[in-house]
Amino acid sequence: MPLPRTAGSALLALALASVAVPASASPTTATATATAAEVHYVALGDSYASGTGAGSYSDIACTRSRNAYPALWADTNDPASFSFAACGGAKIPDVLGGQVGELDEGTTLVSLSIGGNDSGFASTMLSCQYSTLSACERALETAGEYVVNELPGELDSLYATVRARAPHAEVVVIGYPHLYKEGGLCLGGLSSAKRTAVNRGSDLLNATIAGRAAAAGFAFADGRPAFAGHEICTSDAWISGSNVHPTAEGHASAYLPAFSAALGN
């Protein structure tokens, strides 16, 4: 998901120069005005959508949590139908190979969180947590090169497939939060330099995802403002320091409001 201070700054500038980064894009279909009885909602994506780390799992294999923002939104809004296809560990090929099968012409709302695992999130975080700053930055630089050079085309193909299979749906792409508080002490956590590098990687990833979502005509819900002040190393963290994923509180108090705001409700 992430990138370093030196190479990260250059690659982030490149990404921001080549894509627009809107707070949200105008939806192609105004399902926000539809009544709950008319909404057919499909939630796609990876562990940040399935609710890994949020507990109360309805599906252990995919770590689908009843506390995840898609399930919370469905519980609150009582849509006509709800398909929770997001799965922990998913990459873009997994969404294309299985999850998009839940979409059809009757789908009116889609949420999608994807791209972190494709960019090597797990291995990058291991390098940053357990190795040196230089090793962390090398891992982040490799991830950043993928995010700039390969991820845009892969997202374009995925977004085109989502639109083709759900032509009438409002699609909201959910971004990733900053994982760490920057500056100050972080007892038992990453050094300040590593935390800054990881957050710069999140910025690069979000810039790419937001830009491709806008190009597809999809809305983008930015996770960074939603989690601001509640990152790892804060006194009221909504991201777990042990598994680097949003907690149940993070889904309820950050992701769910961000998703709802993107829908205008």
C-alpha positions in Angstrom: 0.0 0.0 0.0 2.8 2.4 0.9 6.0 4.4 -0.2 9.2 6.3 1.1 10.2 9.8 1.7 12.7 10.1 -1.2 11.5 8.0 -4.1 8.0 8.3 -2.7 8.0 12.1 -3.1 9.1 11.9 -6.8 6.6 9.1 -7.6 3.8 10.9 -5.8 4.5 14.0 -7.8 4.4 12.0 -11.0 1.1 10.4 -10.0 -0.5 13.7 -9.0 0.6 15.3 -12.3 -1.0 12.6 -14.4 -4.3 12.0 -12.6 -7.0 14.1 -11.0 -7.6 13.3 -7.3 -11.2 14.4 -6.5 -12.9 14.1 -3.2 -15.6 12.3 -5.1 -16.7 12.0 -8.7 -20.3 12.5 -9.9 -22.1 9.1 -10.0 -23.5 8.0 -13.3 -26.7 6.8 -11.7 -28.3 8.6 -8.8 -29.2 5.7 -6.6 -28.7 7.9 -3.6 -32.2 9.2 -4.2 -33.7 5.7 -4.4 -35.6 4.3 -1.5 -34.0 1.4 0.4 -36.5 -1.0 -1.2 -35.0 -0.2 -4.6 -31.3 -0.6 -3.7 -29.5 -3.8 -4.7 -26.1 -3.5 -3.1 -22.9 -5.5 -3.8 -19.7 -5.0 -1.7 -16.5 -6.0 -3.5 -12.9 -5.8 -2.4 -10.1 -6.9 -0.1 -9.6 -7.1 3.7 -10.3 -3.4 4.2 -13.8 -4.0 2.9 -14.4 -7.5 4.3 -13.5 -6.3 7.8 -10.4 -8.2 8.7 -9.5 -7.3 12.3 -13.0 -6.0 13.1 -14.2 -9.3 14.7 -17.7 -10.9 14.6 -17.0 -12.9 11.5 -19.8 -14.4 9.4 -17.2 -16.0 7.1 -13.8 -16.9 8.6 -12.1 -17.9 5.3 -12.7 -14.4 3.9 -12.8 -12.6 7.3 -16.1 -11.1 6.5 -17.2 -9.2 9.5 -20.6 -8.1 10.7 -18.8 -5.0 11.9 -17.4 -4.0 8.5 -18.8 -0.9 6.8 -20.7 -2.8 4.0 -22.6 -4.9 6.6 -23.2 -1.8 8.8 -24.5 0.2 5.9 -26.8 -2.7 4.9 -28.1 -3.1 8.5 -28.8 0.6 8.7 -30.4 1.1 5.3 -32.1 -2.3 4.8 -31.6 -2.5 1.0 -33.7 -4.8 -1.1 -30.7 -7.1 -1.5 -27.1 -7.2 -0.2 -24.3 -9.4 -1.5 -21.1 -9.3 0.6 -18.5 -10.6 -1.8 -15.4 -8.8 -0.4 -12.7 -11.2 0.9 -9.6 -10.7 2.9 -6.4 -11.1 0.9 -8.1 -10.3 -2.4 -6.3 -8.8 -5.4 -7.7 -7.5 -8.6 -7.7 -10.9 -10.3 -9.7 -12.3 -7.4 -12.3 -9.6 -7.9 -12.4 -10.3 -11.6 -12.4 -14.0 -11.2 -15.1 -14.4 -8.6 -16.5 -11.3 -7.0 -17.9 -9.5 -10.0 -20.1 -12.5 -10.6 -22.4 -11.0 -8.0 -23.1 -8.0 -10.3 -25.9 -7.8 -12.8 -28.2 -5.3 -14.5 -30.3 -5.1 -11.4 -27.4 -4.0 -9.2 -27.9 -0.3 -8.1 -25.0 0.2 -5.7 -21.4 -1.1 -5.6 -18.6 -0.4 -3.1 -15.1 -1.4 -3.9 -11.8 -1.4 -2.0 -8.8 -2.9 -3.9 -5.2 -2.3 -4.9 -3.3 -2.6 -1.6 -2.6 -6.3 -1.9 -1.7 -6.0 -5.6 1.0 -3.5 -4.6 2.5 -5.9 -2.1 1.0 -4.5 1.1 1.7 -7.5 3.3 5.4 -8.0 2.4 6.0 -4.3 2.5 4.6 -4.0 6.0 6.7 -6.9 7.1 9.8 -5.1 5.8 8.9 -1.9 7.5 8.0 -3.5 10.8 10.9 -5.9 11.2 13.7 -4.6 9.1 15.8 -1.5 8.7 14.7 1.9 7.5 16.6 1.4 4.2 14.9 -2.0 3.7 11.5 -0.5 4.4 12.2 2.3 1.9 13.4 -0.2 -0.8 10.2 -2.2 -0.4 8.1 0.9 -0.6 9.9 2.1 -3.7 9.3 -1.2 -5.4 5.6 -1.0 -4.5 5.5 2.6 -5.7 6.8 1.7 -9.1 4.1 -0.8 -9.5 1.4 1.7 -8.3 2.6 4.3 -10.9 3.4 2.0 -13.8 1.1 -1.0 -13.6 -1.8 -0.5 -11.2 -3.6 2.2 -13.3 -4.1 -0.1 -16.3 -5.3 -2.9 -14.0 -7.8 -0.7 -12.3 -9.1 0.6 -15.6 -9.8 -3.0 -16.7 -11.5 -3.8 -13.4 -13.6 -0.7 -13.4 -14.7 -1.3 -17.0 -15.8 -4.8 -16.1 -17.7 -3.5 -13.1 -19.5 -1.0 -15.2 -20.2 -3.5 -18.0 -21.7 -6.0 -15.5 -23.6 -3.4 -13.5 -24.5 -0.7 -16.0 -27.0 1.1 -13.8 -25.1 1.0 -10.5 -23.6 3.9 -8.5 -20.1 2.8 -7.8 -18.1 4.1 -4.8 -14.4 3.3 -4.6 -13.1 3.4 -1.0 -9.6 4.6 -0.4 -7.1 3.5 2.2 -6.3 5.4 5.4 -3.0 6.7 6.7 -2.0 3.9 9.0 0.3 5.8 11.4 0.5 9.0 13.4 3.4 11.0 12.1 5.9 12.5 14.5 6.4 12.0 18.2 7.0 8.7 19.9 5.3 5.4 19.1 6.2 3.0 21.8 6.5 -0.5 20.4 5.7 0.8 16.9 7.6 2.1 13.9 10.2 4.9 13.9 9.0 8.3 12.9 10.9 8.0 9.6 9.2 4.7 8.8 5.8 6.0 9.7 6.2 9.0 7.4 7.4 6.7 4.5 4.4 4.3 4.9 1.9 7.2 4.9 3.5 8.7 1.8 3.0 5.3 0.2 -0.7 5.5 1.1 -0.9 8.9 -0.5 0.5 7.6 -3.8 -1.8 4.6 -3.8 -4.8 6.8 -3.0 -3.8 9.2 -5.8 -3.8 6.5 -8.3 -7.0 4.8 -7.2 -8.8 8.2 -7.0 -7.7 9.2 -10.5 -8.7 6.0 -12.2 -12.1 6.0 -10.3 -12.7 9.5 -11.6 -11.9 8.4 -15.1 -14.4 5.6 -14.8 -17.1 8.0 -13.5 -17.1 6.4 -10.1 -17.2 8.2 -6.7 -14.2 8.1 -4.5 -14.5 8.0 -0.7 -11.2 9.1 0.9 -10.3 7.1 4.0 -7.6 9.4 5.2 -9.7 12.3 6.6 -12.1 9.7 8.1 -9.3 8.2 10.2 -7.4 11.4 10.9 -6.4 11.5 14.6 -7.1 7.8 15.0 -4.2 6.2 13.4 -1.8 3.7 15.0 0.2 5.4 17.8 -2.7 7.8 18.7 -4.4 7.6 22.1 -7.7 6.5 20.4 -6.5 4.3 17.5 -9.1 2.9 15.1 -6.5 0.9 13.3 -5.0 -2.1 15.0 -1.2 -2.1 15.6 -1.1 -5.9 15.5 -2.7 -6.5 12.1 -2.6 -3.0 10.6 -6.4 -3.1 9.7 -9.3 -0.9 10.9 -11.0 -2.1 14.1 -14.8 -2.4 14.5 -14.7 1.3 15.7 -12.8 2.3 12.6 -15.4 0.8 10.3 -18.3 2.3 12.3 -16.8 5.8 13.0 -14.6 6.3 9.9 -15.4 4.1 6.9 -19.1 4.0 7.3 -19.5 7.8 7.4 -17.1 8.2 4.5 -19.1 5.7 2.4 -22.4 7.3 3.4 -21.1 10.8 2.6 -20.1 9.6 -0.9 -23.6 8.5 -1.4 -25.0 11.7 -0.1 -26.8 10.1 2.9 
